[in-house]
Amino acid sequence: MASFALHGIGVSSGIAIGRAQLVSHATLEVAHYAIPHAKLDAEVARFTNAIAEVRRELEGLHTAMTGGDAPAEFGAFLDVHWMILNDGTLSEVPKKIIVEQRCNAEWALSQQMSVLVEQFDEIEDPYLRERKADVVQVVERILKRLMGKPGLAAAAGAEHQTILVAHDLSPADVIQFKQHRFGAFLTDVGGVTSHTAIVARSLAVPAVVATHNARQLIRENELLIVDGTNHVVIVNPDKSVLAEYRLKQTELGLEKAKLKRLKTKPARTIDGELVELHANIELPEDLEQALENGATGIGLFRSEFLFLHREGLPTEEEQFEAYRAVAAGMGGLPVTIRTFDLGADKDKEGLGGLVRVAPNPALGLRAIRFCLAEPKLFQTQLRAILRASHYGKVRILIPMLASVAEIDQTLAMIAHAKETLREQGVPFDSGVEVGGMLEIPAAVLAMGSFLQKLDFLSIGTNDLIQYTLAIDRSDDAVSHLYDPLHPAVLRLLMLAIGGANKAGVPIAVCGEMAGEQQLTRLWLGMGLRNFSMHPAHILGIKQRVLTSEVGSLRPIIERMRRTDDPAKLIGLLDKLNAQ
């Protein structure tokens, strides 16, 4: 068989070598045929039964996961799928389509899926837009029931690792494979924030997504090499390539074993600079992985996940319990809770219609703008965070700040929340620190007032780059233009870190750039001493810190500051990494 390579987005690093297992993609196999009037009720009943079967299937998966070794993210993902399955737009509307168009249930469901996906495509927020994959995955599960193809075929007893090849892959699918031996995920679609990516990183399993046509080109049981680090998949490799990758795989295994020894070692550079390595988390269950990798704090608790994985708004008590669990679990180490960071990108179920659909959501009523426009919702969250501050070192982080007025309004809201708690005799940390995220270029360029009014700052590189370059990195058509090393981006980062350090205000980076080892010395040379990243990246970054000497990096950083030439910048970055 001829060997060939496929390129995509490597969302979880590492190397896997194994045999392909193709996952059925029922949405590509839907037929369309007419249903006689006399049989419409039976067709509706067939659809209803399929919904009930999938409901039982998800219940079974949830039960199988409970008490098992599945990562905590799975439970949240299953909750999302359960919510989608039980939403009337998916469970009821197809019944009307069956009757009105006199068509088969599969076709009615696929038509409704197209409508829902189109709505998601209009969303500009990268994370929320990729949630359309959840809708497709639930539809896929229903279609398999309707078409007599429930579940996935297991590869028990395979001699090689199993590499799952799919158009898309849901977390629920992955749970079904947790007892089997599998080495990687490979999908046609997806992005860096897709569920497949999140699950792969949590399992430390290599994954390449957005290959576009892997599912069509790869055949069952073909030998594959998945290189998540270099974003490539090699199909039917020859003997020399296979031997080379097996050697690399062995080296990576030894490297991981060495990294585990660094868990309790302080992250200190060769010349004595201490660096704090914190973890980004979405849910309280993520705390275990953060601690296992030696995180010295939680640098970003994305509180909006408490809103996404449920029906209806979480109460103050529910939020308090989640925040308290993390604060107490970190045993006095800092826990930075980012306030609700969603908004005008979706009329989300559960937000009671509070969120409207905007023409350009990324530039609309989102994050702190939304919270200030909905003071009752914001007060509920602030009270819950403040109450949790009694149980650990909690800090409040405000997203997407752009002006002094927003800071003043936010601080007034926090002061009001404190006053209501005092009146009720509820304990909290009256000195809780309040920080702001630098995600908008205007915030960096006018950060003097931020430094005067806030206790700390955190750079959200994902949005800062996106807004600076006017590029949606999740859009395949322009994602190749997303450049963290663009001269304008580097100048903004240097300005932010340098300004904060000069003013004596702590500053961290919590975007994806913080977890990229090739950029660690760049950050250190700029003066950054606080990184926050996915827990799985902490030990790799720590190793980089331990082998760096800040004094030797600064002259190279100064040369980078003075150049606008992209090629020279890359060359200077290579020099940093060669130190």
C-alpha positions in Angstrom: 0.0 0.0 0.0 1.2 3.5 -0.9 2.4 5.7 2.0 1.0 9.3 2.3 0.7 12.0 4.9 -2.2 14.1 6.1 -1.8 17.4 7.8 -4.2 19.0 10.3 -4.1 20.8 13.7 -2.2 19.0 16.4 -4.3 19.6 19.5 -2.5 17.1 21.8 1.2 16.4 21.5 3.0 13.1 21.4 3.4 10.2 19.0 1.1 7.2 18.6 1.6 4.2 16.2 -1.3 1.9 15.6 -4.0 0.5 13.4 -6.9 2.6 12.2 -10.4 2.0 13.4 -13.0 3.9 11.4 -15.9 5.3 13.3 -19.2 5.3 11.4 -20.4 8.7 10.4 -24.1 8.2 10.0 -24.9 11.8 9.1 -23.2 11.2 5.7 -25.4 8.1 5.0 -28.9 9.6 5.5 -31.5 8.6 2.9 -34.6 10.6 2.0 -37.8 8.9 1.2 -41.5 9.6 1.4 -43.7 8.1 4.2 -47.3 7.2 3.3 -49.9 9.2 5.3 -51.1 6.1 7.1 -47.6 5.3 8.4 -46.7 8.8 9.7 -47.7 8.0 13.3 -45.5 4.9 13.2 -42.6 6.9 11.8 -43.0 9.5 14.6 -43.0 6.7 17.1 -39.8 5.2 15.6 -38.1 8.6 16.1 -39.5 8.8 19.7 -38.1 5.3 20.5 -34.7 6.3 19.1 -34.6 9.3 21.4 -35.5 7.1 24.4 -32.8 4.5 23.5 -30.1 7.2 23.2 -31.3 8.6 26.6 -30.8 5.2 28.1 -27.4 4.9 26.4 -26.2 8.2 27.9 -27.5 7.2 31.3 -25.5 4.0 31.0 -22.4 5.9 30.0 -22.8 8.2 33.0 -23.2 5.2 35.3 -20.2 3.5 33.8 -18.1 6.6 34.2 -19.1 7.2 37.9 -16.4 5.9 40.2 -14.2 4.9 37.2 -11.0 6.4 35.9 -12.5 8.6 33.2 -11.3 12.2 33.4 -13.7 14.7 35.1 -14.3 16.5 31.8 -16.4 13.5 30.6 -19.2 14.1 33.1 -19.6 17.7 32.0 -19.6 16.7 28.3 -22.2 14.1 28.9 -24.3 16.7 30.7 -24.1 18.9 27.6 -25.2 16.0 25.3 -28.0 15.1 27.7 -29.2 18.7 27.6 -29.1 18.8 23.8 -31.0 15.5 23.5 -33.8 16.7 25.8 -34.1 20.1 24.1 -37.3 20.5 22.1 -35.4 21.9 19.1 -33.9 18.4 18.6 -36.4 16.0 20.3 -39.7 17.6 19.1 -39.2 19.6 16.0 -38.2 16.6 13.8 -41.6 15.1 14.6 -43.3 18.1 13.1 -41.0 17.8 10.0 -41.9 14.1 9.6 -45.6 14.9 9.6 -45.5 18.1 7.5 -43.0 16.9 4.9 -44.1 13.2 5.1 -40.5 12.2 5.2 -38.5 9.5 7.1 -37.2 10.2 10.6 -33.6 10.2 9.6 -34.1 12.9 7.0 -36.2 15.0 9.3 -33.5 14.9 12.0 -30.7 15.7 9.5 -32.7 18.7 8.2 -33.2 20.1 11.7 -29.5 19.5 12.5 -28.6 21.6 9.5 -30.8 24.5 10.8 -29.1 24.3 14.2 -25.6 24.0 12.8 -26.3 27.1 10.6 -27.2 29.0 13.8 -24.0 28.0 15.5 -22.0 29.0 12.4 -23.1 32.6 12.9 -21.6 32.7 16.4 -18.2 34.4 16.5 -17.0 33.2 19.9 -14.6 30.3 19.0 -15.6 28.1 22.0 -19.3 28.5 21.5 -19.1 28.0 17.7 -17.4 24.7 18.2 -20.2 23.6 20.4 -22.1 22.9 17.2 -20.1 19.7 17.2 -22.1 18.6 20.3 -25.3 18.9 18.3 -23.9 16.9 15.5 -22.6 14.2 17.8 -26.0 13.8 19.5 -27.7 13.7 16.1 -25.1 11.1 15.1 -26.0 8.9 18.1 -29.8 9.2 17.3 -29.2 8.4 13.6 -27.2 5.2 14.5 -30.2 4.0 16.5 -32.6 4.8 13.7 -30.3 3.1 11.2 -29.6 0.0 13.3 -26.0 0.9 14.0 -25.9 1.6 17.8 -22.6 2.4 19.4 -19.1 1.8 18.1 -17.4 -1.5 17.3 -14.7 -2.2 19.9 -11.2 -3.3 19.0 -10.7 -5.8 21.8 -7.7 -7.9 21.5 -5.9 -5.8 18.8 -2.2 -6.4 18.6 -1.5 -2.7 18.1 -2.8 0.4 19.7 -6.1 1.5 18.2 -6.2 4.9 16.5 -9.8 6.2 16.2 -10.4 7.8 12.8 -13.7 9.8 12.6 -15.3 12.7 10.9 -15.9 13.9 14.5 -15.6 12.2 17.8 -17.7 12.8 20.9 -16.6 12.4 24.5 -19.3 9.8 25.0 -17.8 7.8 22.2 -14.4 7.9 24.0 -15.9 6.7 27.2 -17.0 3.5 25.4 -13.4 2.9 24.5 -11.9 3.5 28.0 -11.5 -0.2 28.7 -9.8 -0.8 25.3 -6.3 0.0 24.2 -6.2 3.1 22.0 -3.4 5.5 21.2 -4.7 8.5 19.4 -7.7 10.5 17.9 -7.9 11.6 14.4 -10.8 13.6 13.0 -11.8 15.5 9.9 -13.1 18.5 11.8 -12.4 20.3 15.1 -10.2 22.9 16.5 -8.0 23.7 19.5 -11.0 24.1 21.8 -13.2 21.3 20.5 -14.2 18.5 22.9 -12.0 16.0 21.1 -9.0 18.3 21.7 -9.9 18.8 25.4 -10.5 15.1 26.0 -7.2 14.2 24.2 -5.2 16.6 26.3 -6.8 15.4 29.5 -5.9 11.8 28.6 -2.4 12.9 27.3 -3.3 11.1 24.1 -1.9 12.4 20.8 -4.6 13.9 18.5 -4.7 15.7 15.1 -8.0 17.3 14.1 -9.1 19.3 11.0 -7.5 16.9 8.6 -10.6 17.4 6.4 -10.7 14.1 4.6 -8.9 11.5 6.8 -12.1 9.5 7.3 -12.5 9.1 3.5 -8.9 8.4 2.7 -7.9 6.0 5.5 -9.0 2.4 5.3 -9.8 0.1 8.2 -6.8 -1.4 10.0 -4.2 0.6 8.0 -1.0 1.3 10.0 -0.9 4.9 11.1 1.6 7.2 12.8 -0.1 10.2 14.6 2.4 13.0 15.4 0.4 15.5 17.4 3.5 17.6 18.0 4.1 18.2 14.3 0.5 18.1 13.2 0.9 15.2 10.8 -0.5 11.8 10.2 1.5 9.2 8.2 -0.5 6.4 6.6 1.2 3.1 5.8 4.7 4.3 6.7 7.7 2.5 5.2 10.1 0.6 7.4 12.6 3.4 7.8 10.0 6.0 8.8 8.4 3.5 11.2 11.7 2.8 12.9 12.5 6.5 13.2 9.1 7.2 14.9 9.4 4.2 17.2 12.7 5.6 18.4 11.1 9.0 18.9 8.2 7.4 20.8 10.7 5.6 23.2 12.5 8.9 23.8 9.3 10.7 24.6 8.3 8.0 27.1 11.6 8.4 28.9 11.2 12.1 28.9 7.7 11.9 30.4 9.1 9.7 33.2 11.8 12.2 33.9 9.3 15.1 34.0 7.3 13.4 36.8 10.3 13.8 39.1 10.0 17.5 38.8 6.5 17.7 40.4 7.7 19.0 43.8 10.8 20.9 42.6 10.4 24.7 42.7 10.4 26.3 39.2 13.6 28.4 39.5 15.9 29.5 36.7 19.6 28.8 36.7 20.2 32.3 37.9 17.7 32.1 40.8 14.5 33.6 39.3 11.4 31.9 40.9 8.5 31.3 38.5 4.9 30.5 39.5 3.3 27.8 37.3 -0.5 27.8 37.7 -3.2 25.8 36.1 -6.2 26.7 34.0 -9.4 24.8 34.9 -13.0 24.7 33.8 -14.6 22.7 36.6 -13.9 21.7 40.3 -13.1 18.2 39.1 -10.1 19.5 37.2 -8.4 20.3 40.5 -6.9 16.8 40.8 -5.0 17.0 37.6 -3.7 20.4 38.5 -2.3 19.1 41.8 -0.9 16.0 40.2 1.2 18.2 37.9 2.5 20.3 40.8 0.5 23.5 40.1 1.3 26.3 42.6 -2.1 27.8 42.1 -5.1 28.1 39.9 -4.5 31.0 37.5 -7.8 30.8 35.6 -11.0 29.2 36.8 -13.4 29.6 33.8 -16.6 30.1 35.7 -18.8 30.1 32.6 -18.5 26.4 32.4 -20.8 26.3 35.5 -23.4 28.0 33.3 -22.8 25.9 30.1 -23.2 22.4 31.5 -26.7 22.7 32.9 -30.2 23.8 32.2 -31.2 27.1 33.9 -29.0 29.5 35.8 -26.9 28.2 38.7 -28.0 29.5 42.0 -25.7 31.4 44.4 -25.4 28.3 46.5 -24.5 26.1 43.6 -21.8 28.5 42.5 -20.5 29.0 46.0 -20.1 25.2 46.5 -18.1 24.9 43.2 -15.8 27.9 44.1 -15.5 26.7 47.7 -14.4 23.2 46.6 -11.6 24.6 44.5 -10.5 27.2 47.1 -10.4 24.6 49.9 -8.8 22.0 47.7 -5.9 24.2 46.9 -5.0 24.4 50.6 -4.1 28.1 50.7 -2.6 28.4 47.3 -4.1 31.2 45.1 -7.3 30.5 43.1 -8.2 33.1 40.5 -11.8 32.9 39.5 -12.7 34.7 36.2 -16.2 36.1 36.2 -18.7 34.9 33.7 -17.2 35.3 30.3 -20.0 34.7 27.8 -22.5 37.1 26.3 -24.0 38.2 23.0 -22.7 35.2 21.0 -25.7 33.0 21.7 -29.2 33.2 23.0 -28.2 30.4 25.3 -30.8 28.0 26.8 -30.7 28.4 30.5 -29.9 32.2 30.5 -33.6 33.0 30.4 -33.3 35.0 27.2 -30.9 37.5 28.8 -28.5 37.0 25.9 -29.4 38.5 22.6 -28.0 37.6 19.2 -25.7 40.4 18.0 -24.5 41.2 14.5 -20.9 40.9 15.6 -20.8 39.0 18.9 -17.0 39.2 19.4 -17.3 43.0 19.5 -20.7 43.1 21.3 -22.2 42.7 24.7 -20.0 40.0 26.2 -17.8 39.3 29.3 -17.7 42.2 31.7 -20.0 44.3 29.4 -22.7 41.7 29.7 -22.2 41.3 33.5 -22.5 45.1 34.1 -25.6 45.1 31.9 -27.1 42.3 34.1 -26.3 43.4 37.6 -28.6 40.8 39.3 -26.8 38.0 37.6 -23.4 39.6 38.4 -24.2 40.2 42.0 -25.2 36.5 42.4 -21.8 35.4 41.1 -19.8 38.0 43.1 -21.5 37.0 46.4 -20.7 33.3 45.7 -17.1 34.1 44.9 -16.7 36.3 48.0 -18.3 33.6 50.2 -15.8 31.1 48.9 -12.9 33.4 49.7 -13.4 32.5 53.4 -12.2 29.0 52.6 -9.0 29.8 50.7 -6.9 32.4 48.9 -9.5 33.5 46.2 -8.9 36.2 43.7 -11.4 37.8 41.3 -10.4 38.2 37.6 -12.5 40.5 35.3 -12.4 39.6 31.6 -12.4 41.9 28.6 -11.8 45.2 30.4 -11.3 48.1 28.1 -11.9 51.3 30.1 -11.5 52.9 33.5 -15.3 53.3 33.7 -15.7 49.5 33.5 -13.2 49.0 36.3 -14.9 51.6 38.5 -18.4 50.0 37.9 -17.0 46.5 38.6 -15.3 47.6 41.9 -18.5 49.3 42.9 -20.4 46.1 42.2 -17.9 44.1 44.3 -18.2 46.7 47.2 -22.0 46.3 47.1 -21.8 42.5 47.2 -19.4 42.8 50.2 -21.8 45.1 52.0 -24.8 42.8 51.5 -22.7 39.9 53.0 -21.7 42.0 56.0 -25.3 42.9 56.6 -26.1 39.2 56.7 -23.2 38.3 58.8 -21.7 36.0 56.1 -17.9 35.6 56.4 -15.6 36.5 53.5 -12.1 37.8 52.8 -12.6 41.6 52.9 -9.2 42.0 51.2 -9.9 39.7 48.3 -7.7 40.8 45.3 -9.3 42.0 42.1 -7.5 41.8 38.8 -8.2 42.5 35.1 -7.6 40.6 31.9 -5.6 42.3 29.1 -7.4 41.0 26.0 -8.0 44.1 24.1 -5.2 46.2 22.5 -6.7 49.4 23.9 -6.4 48.0 27.5 -2.6 47.5 27.0 -2.1 50.8 25.4 -3.9 52.6 28.2 -3.0 50.3 31.1 -1.8 53.1 33.4 -5.2 53.4 35.1 -5.4 49.6 35.3 -2.2 49.5 37.2 -3.5 52.1 39.7 -6.9 50.5 40.3 -6.3 46.7 40.1 -4.3 44.3 42.3 -3.0 42.2 39.4 -3.2 41.6 35.7 -3.5 38.6 33.4 -2.9 38.5 29.7 -5.4 36.5 27.7 -3.2 35.9 24.6 -5.9 34.1 22.6 -8.2 37.1 22.3 -5.4 39.7 22.4 -3.8 38.2 19.3 -7.2 37.7 17.7 -8.3 41.3 18.2 -4.8 42.7 17.3 -4.6 40.9 14.0 -8.4 40.8 13.2 -8.1 37.1 12.7 -10.5 34.3 13.9 -8.0 31.5 14.5 -10.8 28.9 14.5 -11.7 29.9 10.9 -9.8 27.5 8.5 -9.7 30.2 5.8 -7.6 32.6 7.9 -6.3 30.5 10.8 -2.8 30.3 9.1 -2.5 34.0 9.6 -2.9 33.7 13.4 0.6 34.6 14.5 1.7 34.9 18.1 5.1 36.2 16.9 3.7 39.1 14.9 5.8 42.2 15.7 2.6 44.1 16.8 1.7 41.3 19.2 5.2 41.1 20.7 5.2 44.8 21.3 1.9 44.7 23.1 3.1 41.8 25.2 6.4 43.5 26.1 4.6 46.8 26.9 2.1 45.0 29.2 4.8 42.9 31.1 7.3 45.8 31.3 4.7 48.3 32.5 3.3 46.0 35.2 6.8 45.0 36.4 7.8 48.7 36.6 4.7 49.5 38.6 5.2 46.5 40.9 1.9 45.0 39.9 1.8 41.2 39.5 1.1 40.0 35.9 0.5 36.6 34.5 -0.2 35.0 31.1 -3.1 32.6 31.0 -3.6 32.1 27.2 -2.4 29.1 25.2 1.0 30.8 24.6 1.8 30.1 28.3 1.8 26.4 27.7 4.1 26.4 24.6 7.6 25.3 25.5 9.2 27.0 22.6 8.0 30.4 24.0 8.9 29.9 27.6 12.3 31.6 27.3 10.7 34.4 25.3 8.4 35.1 28.3 11.2 34.8 30.8 13.3 37.3 28.9 10.4 39.7 28.7 10.2 39.6 32.5 7.2 37.3 33.0 7.3 35.3 36.3 3.7 33.8 36.4 2.4 31.4 33.9 -1.0 29.7 33.8 -1.8 26.8 31.5 -3.6 23.5 31.0 -2.3 21.2 33.8 -0.8 18.7 31.4 1.7 21.3 30.2 3.0 22.4 33.6 5.9 19.9 34.0 7.2 20.5 30.5 7.2 24.3 31.1 8.9 23.7 34.5 11.7 21.8 32.9 12.2 24.7 30.4 12.4 27.1 33.3 14.9 25.1 35.2 17.3 25.0 32.2 17.0 28.8 31.4 19.3 31.6 32.5 17.3 34.9 32.4 20.4 37.1 32.2 21.5 35.6 28.9 18.1 36.0 27.4 17.6 39.7 27.8 20.0 40.9 25.1 18.2 38.7 22.6 14.8 40.0 23.7 16.1 43.6 23.2 17.0 42.7 19.7 13.6 41.3 19.1 12.1 44.5 20.4 13.9 46.5 17.8 13.0 44.5 14.7 9.8 44.2 12.5 11.2 41.5 10.3 9.3 38.2 10.9 12.2 36.1 9.6 14.6 37.8 12.0 12.1 37.3 14.9 11.9 33.6 14.3 15.7 33.4 14.0 16.1 35.2 17.4 13.5 32.9 18.9 15.7 30.0 17.8 18.6 31.6 19.5 16.6 31.9 22.7 15.8 28.2 22.6 19.4 27.3 21.8 20.7 29.0 25.0 
